[in-house]
Amino acid sequence: MFGRDLGVIMNKLIVSSVALVASLAGSAMAADMQVKAPVVVESWTGLYVGVALGGRFSDSTWTTNCLSAGAPGGVGCPLNFVAQNGARFLNDNPSGFSSATFRPSVYLGYNWQVGNWVLGAEGDVAYGQGNNSIKGIPGAENLAAATAANPGSDTSTVKETWDAGVRGRAGFLITPTMLLYATAGASWIHMEASAFCGSAAPIGWCRGPAGPGSNVGVVSTASTTKVGWTAGGGIEAMLWSNWLARIEYRYSDYGTFGYTLFSGLDAIAAETKLHTHTALVGVAYRFGGPVLP
């Protein structure tokens, strides 16, 4: 009796074991045959729009080329500046102007990702009022005639306001979510040069058409929008699926702005060379979603 019961139990154990093995094998085969879910990959391709905060640092040089350029009788601008105006008017000419300003901006661009490379085009518009004023007017101040009691009160100012640019970008993905890039293109900036005549001759150059001192208290301003070139680079990170953050630096050169201030006997012909350094941090939203490989 006991042997028969033991045999029945053994048979049941064998059958149960076979069934369990068969079940596990079937599950493994089903898992192998199951189609894996597609892997989602974030792409850098797409349109993006962003905002940035930073600073613009401007360096400019004012050079006066001629005094009384528009004087009645056609004094004009002679080749020998010293012979016409005297060496005393050259001791502050040229003069340097530098300024720094807070610079908020908005930017818009499009990226194309090709493997680990990202190519793109971008434009931005920014505003920052940077200006620097100095005592005297470069090349138009007779410092030798100034005294402690009468030091003269002429001033001159160079100011920059808005700037904008259109650039190309090229970068390499050092990781799938980290882009190292370079950028270059065209840049525009609005700038002004102005002078205040606070002193009459012999200290200052203010004389005016009515005679010495008639233009004292007068401000003359020349303004322009200059186009130049810009180049720089930065690093950009994909924070989340559609958000990008960057740190960027750009150098811009706007060449020379030529102008004439005042008129008649007070005319001052000058030019200002300008270049800027821009540093910023920005956050952008990229339109479009992830892609399948």
C-alpha positions, 0 to 999 in steps of 0.5 A: 500500500505504502509503495503504491501511494509513494508511486502515485506521489512521485508520478504527480511530482514528475508531471508537475515538474515537467509542466513547470519547466514547459511553462518557463520555457514557453515564457522565455521563448515568448519574451525572446519573440516579443518586439521590443518597444522603440527607443525614444531619442531627443533630436536637436533639429527644430525651431527655437525661441529664447531670451537671454540676459548678459552684458555688453562691453564697448571700446571706442576711440574718438579721433578728431581729424579737423577743426573748423572743417566747415568754416566760411571761406573754405578752411577745410581739412588740411593735410597738416593738422598741427600747422592749422590748429597747433600742437596744443590741440593734439595732446588729448587726441585720440581719446578712448571711451569704454562702457559696460551695460546690462543687455537683455535680448530675445533670439530665434533660430533653427537647428539641423542635426546631422549625426553628432553635428548641429548646424543652424541659423539664428538672429537676435535683438537686444537693448543696452544703453552704454555711454561714457563721457570724458572731460574735453573734446578730443583734439579741440581742447587747449589744455595748455591754456587751462588753469585751476581757476578756469579748467574748461567745461567741454565734454564729449560722449560716445553712446551705444543703444540697441544691437541686432545680429544674424549669424550661422552656427556650427557645433559638435555634440560632446554628449547627446545633450551637450553642444559645443558651438561656434557662431559668426555673422553680421551685426548692427548697432546704433551709436551716437557721438556728441560734444558739449561746448562749455568753454570759449577760446582759448581753452575750448574750440567754441566760437560759433558763427557770431564770434568767440563764445557764441556756441557756449552751452550748445550740444551737437550730436551725430548718430548712425546705425553701423553694420559690422561682423561678429564671431564667438562661441558657446556651450548649450545643454538640452535640459529637458525634451524641449528646453535648451540653456546656453552660455555664449561670448561674442566679439563684434567689430563695427569699423569707423563712424565719421561725422561732423559736429557743430558748424561754421567756425566751431565745426569738428570733423572726427571719427570713432572706431567701435568694437564690443564684447558680449557675454550672455546666458540664455534659455530657449524653447525648442518646438517639435518632439523626440524622434525614433532612430 
